[in-house]
Amino acid sequence: MKDVYILAIETSCDETSMAIVKNGKEVEALTILTQMDTHANYGGVVPEIASRMHTENITLVLEDTLKKFSKKIEDIDAIAVTYAPGLLGSLLVGVECAKTLAFVYNKPLIAVNHTMGHIYANNIEHDIVYPSLALIVSGGHTDLLILKSPYDMELLGSTIDDSVGEVFDKVARVLHMSYPGGPNIEKAAAKGKNTYDLPKPMREENYNFSYSGLKSFIINLVHNETQKNREVRINDLACSFQVTAVEELSRKVDLALKNTGIKHFILAGGVSANKYLRQEIKKVCDKHQVEFHVPNILYCTDNAAMIGCAAYPLYKAKKFSDFTLNAKSSENIKTYIEKNH
């Protein structure tokens, strides 16, 4: 069979990234240009600044990616792009770039959902085995689902309010940590002890998640201690928060593995870079004698390689988009599954 090369574009938030992926697995070239230092000055991503920086960087990233590729752009078989979900202005930059390249070089255009990208990042260093149980944890998602076959999924549960990644960032902000908050919570937690008694998130025996109560409790705790001029032990509070948040993820994974009997598990999304989370989920998988997989740290956070991997099954199925393709700021996994079944 002829090798398939897909040029993928990812601009859903504050990384301008392009990659060339061979056969849905082999990363031939990858460029990631982050805006993290710029947005750190504002304590978080500013959408207007993000879209403007994508516009300034997109051609530079394209040039750099093609320099790393051993073939010519004419040898590319398709152009793939993240179209949802994310910041609308940022997504539009990537979508318009992809449409332009597809038109100029007469290549098929493939629309990829960002969440599917996170899932298929697991295909880079090993083959996803079906069925697999998957947990997607990021700034926008906390989803537990069964992967039955490529792009055939059953959603078991999602967050009913805040995602776990969003709460990591908000707790970090309350504790006056710089952006991005999640990695700083992890660093502080490693120095602290689990000494704060925090409320357990949603305890029902289903697969849904809830983190708004935990977030609100910590915000109020910090406010009250500050008002009373009492010390907030930041490292200990970070540790207690991380333990409580991860414990709920582990509990739901444990429940799902017990009830489904599935023997393969994948962790995905930006929060999957958290070492404590990886460690605790691995323990649950070991308990059930389940094979555990998580992407290399490089492919956990936003990158175009994962979009190229997710585009490959769509390419084989000839699921191409026309030039009316538009960006969508919100398309959760439930909506995506319903739309494609």
VOMARLO-665362 format. One record per residue: x, y, z of N, C-alpha, C, O in turn; residue number from 1. Coordinates in steps of 0.05 Angstrom, whole numbers. Layout:
    nxx    nyy    nzz   caxx   cayy   cazz    cxx    cyy    czz    oxx    oyy    ozz  nr
      X      Y      Z      X      Y      Z      X      Y      Z      X      Y      Z NUM
...
This chain:
    nxx    nyy    nzz   caxx   cayy   cazz    cxx    cyy    czz    oxx    oyy    ozz  nr
     17    -24      0      0      0      0     17     25      0     39     26     12   1
      8     45    -14     22     71    -14     20     84     13      0     84     26   2
     43     96     21     43    111     46     26    136     43     25    148     22   3
     12    143     65     -5    167     65      7    188     83     12    183    106   4
     12    212     71     23    234     86      2    256     90    -10    265     70   5
     -3    263    115    -24    283    121    -10    307    134      4    304    154   6
    -14    331    123     -5    356    135    -28    365    154    -50    370    144   7
    -22    367    179    -42    374    199    -37    401    212    -14    409    216   8
    -58    416    218    -57    443    230    -73    444    255    -96    435    256   9
    -61    455    276    -75    457    302    -71    486    313    -49    495    318  10
    -94    500    316    -93    528    326   -117    533    345   -128    555    345  11
   -124    513    361   -149    516    376   -147    535    400   -167    546    409  12
   -123    539    410   -120    556    434    -95    575    430    -97    594    415  13
    -73    569    444    -50    587    443    -25    574    432     -3    584    437  14
    -28    551    418     -5    539    404    -10    539    375    -31    530    366  15
      8    550    359      7    548    330     24    524    322     48    525    325  16
     11    503    313     26    478    308     19    466    281     -4    466    273  17
     39    455    268     35    439    243     52    414    245     73    414    258  18
     42    393    232     57    368    231     51    353    205     31    358    192  19
     69    336    198     65    318    176     67    290    187     87    282    198  20
     45    275    185     43    248    197     39    227    175     22    230    157  21
     55    206    177     54    185    157     38    161    168     43    151    190  22
     18    153    153      1    130    159    -12    131    187    -16    110    199  23
    -18    155    196    -32    158    221    -16    152    246    -27    150    268  24
     11    148    243     27    140    266     54    154    267     63    163    288  25
     68    156    244     95    165    244     97    195    240     88    205    219  26
    109    209    259    111    238    258    136    245    242    158    243    252  27
    132    254    217    154    260    199    165    288    205    188    294    201  28
    147    306    214    155    334    220    135    345    240    111    340    238  29
    145    361    258    127    374    278    139    401    287    163    403    294  30
    122    421    286    130    448    296    108    457    315     84    456    308  31
    116    466    339     97    478    358    108    505    367    130    506    378  32
     93    526    361    101    553    369     81    562    390     58    568    384  33
     90    563    415     72    570    437     72    600    442     91    614    438  34
     49    609    452     45    637    460     45    639    491     38    660    501  35
     53    618    504     50    616    533     62    641    548     49    652    566  36
     86    649    540     99    671    554     83    697    552     82    713    570  37
     71    701    528     55    725    524     31    725    542     25    745    555  38
     16    703    542     -9    702    558     -4    701    588    -21    708    604  39
     20    692    596     27    692    624     26    719    636     21    723    660  40
     30    740    620     29    767    630      1    775    638     -3    795    653  41
    -19    761    628    -47    767    633    -61    747    651    -85    749    657  42
    -46    727    660    -57    706    678    -74    686    663    -88    670    677  43
    -74    685    637    -90    666    622    -91    675    593    -81    697    585  44
   -103    658    576   -104    663    547   -123    686    541   -147    685    549  45
   -114    706    527   -131    728    517   -138    722    488   -121    722    471  46
   -164    715    482   -171    706    455   -163    724    433   -153    715    412  47
   -166    750    436   -159    769    414   -129    769    408   -121    769    385  48
   -113    767    429    -84    766    425    -76    739    412    -59    738    395  49
    -89    718    422    -83    691    411    -88    690    381    -71    680    366  50
   -111    699    372   -117    698    343    -98    715    326    -90    707    304  51
    -91    739    337    -72    756    323    -45    743    320    -32    744    299  52
    -36    730    342    -10    717    341    -10    692    322     10    687    309  53
    -32    678    321    -34    656    302    -31    666    274    -17    654    257  54
    -44    689    268    -43    701    241    -14    708    234     -5    704    212  55
      1    719    254     28    727    249     47    702    246     67    704    231  56
     40    680    259     59    657    261     53    635    241     71    619    235  57
     29    634    230     21    610    215     39    604    191     46    581    186  58
     47    625    176     64    619    152     93    611    161    106    595    148  59
    102    622    183    128    615    194    129    586    202    148    571    198  60
    107    577    215    105    550    224    103    531    201    115    509    201  61
     88    539    180     86    522    156    114    519    143    122    496    136  62
    129    540    140    155    539    128    174    521    145    189    505    133  63
    173    523    171    190    507    188    183    477    186    201    460    186  64
    157    471    185    148    444    183    157    431    157    167    408    156  65
    154    446    135    162    435    109    192    432    106    201    414     92  66
    208    448    120    237    445    120    245    419    133    265    407    125  67
    229    409    152    236    384    166    226    360    151    233    337    158  68
    211    364    130    199    342    115    218    334     92    228    352     78  69
    222    309     88    241    299     68    230    300     39    245    297     20  70
    204    305     37    192    306     10    181    335      5    186    353     21  71
    167    338    -17    155    364    -24    126    365    -15    114    345    -10  72
    116    390    -14     88    393     -6     69    379    -26     47    371    -18  73
     78    377    -51     61    363    -71     58    334    -64     39    321    -74  74
     76    323    -48     74    294    -40     54    289    -17     49    266    -10  75
     44    311     -6     24    309     15     -2    297      3    -10    305    -19  76
    -16    279     18    -40    267      8    -65    282     16    -86    280      3  77
    -64    296     39    -88    310     49    -79    332     69    -58    331     80  78
    -97    351     73    -93    372     93   -114    368    114   -138    367    108  79
   -106    366    139   -124    363    162   -122    387    180   -101    400    182  80
   -144    394    193   -144    417    211   -164    414    233   -185    402    230  81
   -157    424    257   -176    426    279   -197    447    273   -190    470    268  82
   -222    439    273   -243    459    268   -260    465    293   -275    484    293  83
   -258    448    313   -273    451    338   -263    431    358   -250    411    351  84
   -268    436    384   -276    461    396   -251    478    403   -228    468    400  85
   -255    503    411   -233    520    418   -241    549    417   -264    556    416  86
   -221    567    416   -226    595    413   -233    601    384   -217    593    366  87
   -255    614    379   -265    616    352   -245    631    334   -239    621    312  88
   -234    653    343   -215    668    326   -190    652    320   -180    652    298  89
   -180    637    340   -157    620    336   -162    597    316   -147    592    298  90
   -185    584    320   -193    562    301   -195    572    273   -186    558    254  91
   -206    596    269   -210    607    242   -184    610    227   -183    606    202  92
   -163    618    241   -137    621    228   -128    594    216   -119    593    193  93
   -130    573    231   -122    547    222   -139    537    200   -130    526    180  94
   -166    540    203   -185    530    182   -180    545    156   -180    532    135  95
   -176    571    156   -172    585    131   -146    578    118   -144    577     94  96
   -125    573    135   -100    565    124   -102    537    110    -92    533     88  97
   -116    519    124   -120    492    113   -136    493     87   -129    479     68  98
   -157    509     86   -173    511     62   -157    522     39   -159    513     16  99
   -140    542     45   -123    554     24   -103    533     13   -100    531    -12 100
    -90    518     30    -71    498     21    -85    476      5    -74    467    -15 101
   -108    467     15   -123    447      0   -131    456    -27   -130    440    -46 102
   -138    481    -30   -147    492    -56   -123    495    -74   -124    487    -97 103
   -102    507    -64    -78    513    -81    -65    487    -91    -57    486   -115 104
    -63    467    -74    -49    442    -81    -68    420    -89    -60    397    -94 105
    -94    426    -90   -115    407    -98   -114    381    -82   -112    359    -92 106
   -115    385    -55   -114    362    -37   -140    360    -21   -153    380    -17 107
   -148    336    -13   -172    332      4   -168    347     30   -146    349     41 108
   -190    358     40   -191    373     65   -205    356     86   -227    346     82 109
   -192    352    109   -203    335    131   -208    352    156   -189    364    166 110
   -232    353    166   -239    367    190   -236    349    214   -248    327    214 111
   -221    357    234   -216    340    257   -225    354    283   -219    377    287 112
   -240    339    299   -248    349    326   -224    347    344   -210    327    345 113
   -219    369    359   -195    371    376   -194    348    396   -172    337    401 114
   -216    340    408   -217    319    428   -209    292    415   -195    276    428 115
   -217    288    390   -209    263    377   -179    263    373   -166    242    373 116
   -168    287    369   -139    289    366   -125    278    391   -105    263    390 117
   -134    287    415   -122    278    440   -124    247    442   -105    235    451 118
   -146    236    435   -150    207    436   -129    193    418   -115    174    426 119
   -127    202    393   -110    189    373    -81    195    377    -64    183    364 120
    -74    213    395    -45    217    402    -34    191    413    -10    186    412 121
    -52    174    424    -43    148    435    -34    129    413    -22    108    419 122
    -40    135    388    -33    117    366     -4    121    357      6    105    341 123
      9    143    366     36    149    357     56    128    366     73    120    350 124
     55    120    391     76    102    401     66     74    406     81     56    413 125
     40     69    403     29     42    403      2     43    388    -10     64    384 126
     -6     19    379    -32     18    365    -55     17    385    -55      0    403 127
    -75     34    382    -99     33    399   -113      6    393   -118     -1    370 128
   -118     -8    414   -132    -34    412   -162    -30    419   -168    -16    438 129
   -179    -41    403   -208    -38    407   -219    -65    418   -212    -86    408 130
   -237    -63    438   -246    -39    451   -226    -29    472   -212    -45    484 131
   -226     -3    476   -210     10    497   -228     29    513   -247     41    503 132
   -222     31    539   -234     52    555   -216     76    554   -192     73    556 133
   -228    100    550   -211    124    548   -221    145    567   -245    150    570 134
   -202    159    580   -208    182    597   -195    206    584   -170    206    582 135
   -210    226    577   -200    251    565   -202    273    586   -223    279    595 136
   -178    284    594   -178    304    615   -162    328    604   -138    326    598 137
   -175    351    603   -162    375    593   -176    400    605   -193    397    622 138
   -168    423    594   -180    448    603   -209    450    596   -224    466    608 139
   -218    435    576   -245    437    567   -261    411    570   -285    411    566 140
   -247    389    577   -261    363    577   -254    346    601   -231    346    611 141
   -274    331    611   -270    309    629   -290    288    620   -313    289    628 142
   -281    270    603   -299    251    590   -289    222    593   -265    217    590 143
   -307    204    598   -300    176    600   -316    161    579   -341    163    578 144
   -303    147    561   -317    134    539   -305    108    530   -282    102    537 145
   -321     92    516   -311     67    505   -306     71    475   -323     80    461 146
   -282     64    467   -275     64    438   -280     36    428   -265     17    435 147
   -300     33    411   -308      7    401   -292      0    375   -284    -23    372 148
   -288     19    359   -272     16    334   -265     45    326   -275     64    338 149
   -249     49    305   -242     77    298   -267     94    293   -283     88    276 150
   -269    115    309   -291    135    307   -318    123    314   -339    134    307 151
   -319    100    327   -343     88    338   -341     88    368   -326     71    379 152
   -355    106    382   -351    110    410   -378    110    425   -399    116    414 153
   -376    103    451   -399    105    469   -391    121    493   -372    114    507 154
   -404    144    497   -398    161    520   -410    150    545   -434    146    546 155
   -393    145    565   -403    136    591   -410    159    610   -431    158    623 156
   -393    179    610   -399    202    628   -381    225    622   -360    223    610 157
   -390    249    631   -375    274    627   -378    291    652   -393    284    670 158
   -363    313    653   -367    332    674   -394    346    671   -402    352    649 159
   -408    350    693   -433    364    692   -429    394    697   -449    410    696 160
   -405    402    703   -399    431    707   -371    437    696   -367    439    672 161
   -352    441    714   -324    448    706   -308    424    699   -312    402    710 162
   -291    427    679   -272    405    673   -250    405    694   -245    425    707 163
   -236    382    696   -215    380    716   -192    399    710   -180    411    728 164
   -185    402    684   -164    420    677   -170    449    683   -152    464    691 165
   -195    457    678   -204    484    684   -201    490    714   -192    512    722 166
   -208    470    731   -206    474    760   -177    475    769   -171    490    788 167
   -160    459    757   -132    461    764   -122    490    759   -108    501    776 168
   -129    501    736   -120    529    730   -133    549    749   -119    568    757 169
   -158    546    756   -171    566    773   -161    564    802   -158    585    815 170
   -156    540    811   -144    537    838   -116    549    838   -108    562    858 171
   -101    545    817    -74    557    815    -75    588    817    -59    600    830 172
    -95    599    803    -98    628    803   -105    638    832    -94    659    840 173
   -122    624    846   -129    632    873   -105    630    891   -102    646    910 174
    -87    612    885    -62    609    901    -39    626    891    -16    623    899 175
    -46    645    872    -28    665    861     -4    652    846     18    662    847 176
    -10    630    832     10    617    816      8    628    787    -14    636    779 177
     30    628    773     30    639    746     17    620    726     13    596    732 178
      9    631    703     -2    614    681     20    600    666     41    613    662 179
     17    575    658     -6    558    661     -7    546    689     14    538    700 180
    -31    544    700    -33    536    728    -29    507    734    -17    500    755 181
    -38    489    717    -37    461    722     -9    450    730     -7    437    750 182
     11    456    713     38    446    720     49    458    746     64    445    761 183
     40    483    753     50    495    778     36    483    802     48    480    823 184
     11    474    799     -2    459    821     13    433    826     18    426    849 185
     20    420    804     34    394    806     61    398    821     68    381    838 186
     76    419    814    102    424    826     98    430    856    113    419    873 187
     79    447    863     74    454    891     65    429    907     73    425    929 188
     47    413    895     37    389    908     59    369    915     58    356    936 189
     80    368    898    102    350    903    118    358    928    131    341    940 190
    116    383    936    130    393    960    112    393    985    122    397   1007 191
     86    388    981     67    390   1003     58    363   1013     66    342   1004 192
     39    365   1033     27    341   1044     -4    344   1043    -14    366   1043 193
    -17    321   1043    -46    321   1041    -58    326   1069    -67    307   1082 194
    -58    351   1077    -66    358   1105    -93    372   1106   -104    375   1128 195
   -103    382   1084   -129    396   1084   -152    376   1079   -150    359   1062 196
   -173    379   1095   -196    362   1092   -215    375   1071   -230    394   1078 197
   -215    366   1047   -231    378   1026   -255    360   1019   -253    336   1022 198
   -276    372   1010   -300    356   1003   -295    338    979   -282    346    960 199
   -306    314    980   -303    296    957   -323    305    935   -346    312    941 200
   -313    304    910   -332    311    888   -354    290    886   -355    271    902 201
   -371    293    867   -394    276    862   -390    247    869   -373    234    857 202
   -405    236    888   -401    209    898   -420    188    886   -418    165    893 203
   -438    196    869   -457    178    858   -443    155    842   -421    159    831 204
   -456    132    841   -444    109    827   -451    110    797   -461     91    786 205
   -444    133    784   -447    135    755   -420    145    744   -400    146    759 206
   -419    151    719   -393    158    707   -390    188    702   -371    197    688 207
   -408    205    713   -405    234    710   -386    245    731   -381    233    752 208
   -377    269    725   -358    283    743   -368    311    750   -384    322    735 209
   -360    321    773   -367    348    782   -344    359    798   -335    347    818 210
   -335    383    790   -312    395    804   -318    423    814   -301    436    826 211
   -342    434    808   -347    462    816   -348    465    847   -340    485    857 212
   -358    444    861   -360    446    890   -333    446    903   -328    462    921 213
   -315    430    893   -287    430    903   -274    456    898   -260    467    915 214
   -277    467    874   -266    493    866   -276    515    885   -260    531    896 215
   -302    516    889   -314    537    906   -305    535    935   -300    555    948 216
   -303    510    945   -294    506    972   -266    518    976   -260    531    996 217
   -248    513    957   -220    523    959   -219    553    957   -204    566    971 218
   -235    564    939   -236    593    936   -245    606    962   -233    626    971 219
   -266    595    974   -276    605   1000   -257    601   1022   -253    619   1040 220
   -244    578   1023   -224    572   1044   -201    593   1043   -194    604   1064 221
   -190    598   1019   -168    617   1017   -177    645   1024   -163    659   1038 222
   -202    652   1016   -212    679   1022   -215    682   1053   -207    702   1064 223
   -227    662   1066   -232    664   1095   -206    664   1111   -204    680   1130 224
   -187    648   1103   -161    647   1117   -147    674   1113   -134    684   1132 225
   -148    685   1090   -136    711   1084   -149    733   1101   -135    750   1112 226
   -175    733   1102   -190    753   1118   -182    752   1147   -182    772   1161 227
   -176    728   1157   -170    725   1185   -139    726   1190   -130    720   1212 228
   -125    734   1169    -95    736   1172    -82    710   1180    -62    710   1195 229
    -93    688   1170    -82    662   1176    -67    652   1152    -74    658   1129 230
    -46    637   1156    -29    627   1134    -44    606   1118    -56    588   1129 231
    -42    609   1092    -51    588   1074    -26    572   1066     -8    583   1053 232
    -26    547   1074     -2    530   1067     -6    521   1038    -18    501   1032 233
      6    537   1020      1    533    992      8    506    982     -7    493    967 234
     32    496    989     40    469    979     22    447    990     16    428    975 235
     14    449   1015     -4    429   1026    -32    430   1013    -44    410   1008 236
    -41    455   1009    -68    457    997    -67    447    968    -86    435    958 237
    -45    453    954    -42    443    926    -42    412    926    -54    400    909 238
    -28    401    945    -27    372    947    -54    360    954    -62    340    941 239
    -68    371    973    -95    361    981   -114    363    957   -130    345    953 240
   -113    386    943   -130    389    920   -124    368    898   -143    356    888 241
    -99    365    892    -91    346    871   -100    318    878   -111    303    861 242
    -95    310    903   -103    283    912   -133    279    910   -143    258    900 243
   -149    299    918   -178    297    917   -189    296    889   -206    281    882 244
   -178    313    872   -187    315    844   -180    289    829   -197    278    814 245
   -156    279    833   -148    254    819   -162    230    830   -168    211    815 246
   -167    230    856   -181    207    869   -208    202    855   -216    179    852 247
   -222    224    848   -248    221    835   -245    209    807   -261    193    799 248
   -225    218    792   -220    206    766   -213    176    768   -224    160    753 249
   -197    170    788   -189    142    792   -213    125    799   -216    102    790 250
   -230    136    816   -254    121    825   -272    114    802   -283     92    800 251
   -277    133    784   -295    129    762   -282    109    741   -297     93    729 252
   -256    111    738   -243     92    720   -245     64    732   -250     45    717 253
   -241     62    758   -243     36    771   -271     24    767   -274      0    761 254
   -291     40    770   -319     32    767   -324     22    738   -336      1    734 255
   -314     37    719   -319     31    691   -304      5    683   -315    -12    669 256
   -279      2    692   -264    -23    686   -278    -47    698   -279    -68    686 257
   -288    -44    722   -302    -66    736   -327    -74    721   -333    -97    718 258
   -342    -54    712   -368    -59    700   -367    -68    671   -384    -83    661 259
   -346    -59    657   -344    -65    628   -327    -89    622   -331   -103    602 260
   -307    -94    639   -289   -117    634   -269   -111    612   -255   -130    603 261
   -267    -86    603   -249    -79    581   -220    -81    591   -214    -73    614 262
   -202    -91    574   -175    -97    583   -154    -77    571   -130    -82    574 263
   -163    -56    559   -144    -36    549   -154     -8    557   -178     -2    554 264
   -136      9    566   -143     35    576   -124     56    565   -100     52    564 265
   -135     79    555   -118    101    547   -126    127    561   -149    132    566 266
   -105    142    569   -109    168    581   -101    189    561    -81    185    546 267
   -116    211    559   -111    231    538   -118    258    548   -132    262    568 268
   -107    279    534   -113    307    540    -91    320    555    -73    306    566 269
    -92    346    557    -70    361    569    -63    354    598    -40    354    605 270
    -84    347    613    -80    340    642    -66    313    644    -55    306    665 271
    -66    297    623    -54    271    624    -23    273    627     -9    253    631 272
    -13    298    624     16    302    628     23    302    658     46    300    666 273
      2    304    675      6    304    704     17    277    714      3    256    710 274
     40    276    725     53    251    733     37    237    755     36    212    756 275
     26    252    774     11    239    796    -14    226    785    -21    204    793 276
    -27    239    766    -51    227    754    -43    201    739    -57    181    742 277
    -22    202    724    -13    178    710     -7    155    729    -15    132    725 278
      6    161    751     13    141    771    -12    128    783    -13    104    786 279
    -32    145    790    -56    135    804    -73    119    785    -85     98    793 280
    -76    128    760    -92    113    741    -79     87    734    -92     66    730 281
    -52     87    732    -37     62    727    -42     42    749    -45     18    743 282
    -44     51    774    -50     33    796    -77     19    793    -80     -5    797 283
    -97     35    784   -124     24    779   -123      3    757   -135    -19    759 284
   -109      9    735   -106     -9    713    -92    -35    721   -100    -57    713 285
    -71    -32    737    -57    -56    747    -75    -74    764    -73    -98    763 286
    -91    -61    780   -110    -75    797   -129    -93    781   -135   -116    789 287
   -137    -83    758   -156    -98    740   -141   -114    718   -153   -125    701 288
   -114   -114    719    -98   -127    699   -105   -117    671   -109   -132    652 289
   -105    -90    669   -112    -76    645    -87    -63    633    -71    -51    648 290
    -84    -64    607    -61    -51    594    -65    -21    594    -86    -12    584 291
    -46     -6    604    -48     23    607    -31     38    587     -7     31    584 292
    -42     58    573    -26     73    554    -33    103    558    -55    111    563 293
    -12    119    555    -14    148    555      7    159    536     29    148    534 294
      1    181    521     21    191    502     46    202    516     46    208    539 295
     67    204    500     91    218    508     82    247    516     64    258    504 296
     96    258    536     88    285    546     86    305    523     68    322    523 297
    103    303    502    102    322    480     75    321    466     66    342    456 298
     62    298    465     37    295    451     12    297    469    -10    293    459 299
     16    302    494     -7    306    513    -20    333    509    -44    336    508 300
     -3    354    508    -13    381    504    -19    386    475    -13    369    458 301
    -30    409    468    -39    414    441    -16    413    421      4    426    425 302
    -20    397    400      0    394    379    -14    384    354    -35    372    355 303
     -1    389    331    -14    381    306     -9    352    299    -24    341    282 304
     10    338    311     15    310    305    -10    294    312    -17    276    297 305
    -22    300    335    -46    285    343    -69    289    323    -86    271    319 306
    -70    313    310    -91    319    291    -86    302    266   -105    292    253 307
    -61    299    258    -54    282    235    -61    253    240    -70    239    222 308
    -57    244    265    -64    216    272    -94    212    271   -104    192    260 309
   -109    231    281   -139    229    282   -150    232    254   -172    222    248 310
   -136    245    236   -146    249    208   -143    224    191   -158    220    172 311
   -125    206    198   -119    183    182   -143    164    178   -149    157    155 312
   -158    156    199   -181    140    195   -202    154    178   -217    140    162 313
   -204    180    180   -223    195    164   -214    195    134   -231    194    116 314
   -188    197    130   -177    196    103   -184    168     90   -193    167     67 315
   -179    147    105   -185    120     94   -214    116     88   -222    102     69 316
   -231    129    104   -260    127    100   -271    148     80   -294    149     74 317
   -252    164     69   -259    185     49   -279    205     60   -297    214     46 318
   -276    211     86   -294    231     99   -280    259     96   -267    268    115 319
   -284    272     74   -272    297     68   -292    320     71   -316    316     69 320
   -281    344     75   -298    368     77   -295    385     52   -275    382     37 321
   -315    401     47   -313    420     24   -304    447     35   -298    450     59 322
   -303    467     18   -293    493     26   -313    511     42   -307    534     47 323
   -336    499     49   -354    513     66   -347    507     96   -360    518    114 324
   -327    490    101   -319    484    128   -315    509    144   -302    528    135 325
   -326    509    169   -323    533    186   -315    524    214   -318    500    221 326
   -304    542    229   -296    536    256   -320    536    275   -339    551    271 327
   -318    520    296   -339    519    317   -325    521    344   -308    505    351 328
   -334    540    360   -321    544    386   -329    523    406   -313    516    423 329
   -353    512    403   -362    491    422   -373    468    407   -392    470    392 330
   -362    444    413   -373    419    403   -362    397    421   -341    386    416 331
   -377    392    443   -368    372    462   -369    344    450   -381    340    429 332
   -358    325    464   -356    298    453   -383    285    449   -387    270    430 333
   -402    292    467   -429    281    464   -442    291    438   -453    275    423 334
   -439    317    432   -450    328    407   -436    316    383   -449    309    363 335
   -410    312    385   -395    301    363   -404    272    357   -407    265    334 336
   -407    256    378   -416    228    373   -443    227    361   -448    212    343 337
   -462    244    372   -489    244    361   -490    253    332   -505    242    316 338
   -473    272    325   -472    283    297   -462    262    278   -469    262    254 339
   -444    245    287   -431    226    269   -443    197    270   -431    178    260 340
   -466    195    283   -479    168    284   -507    170    273   -522    150    272 341
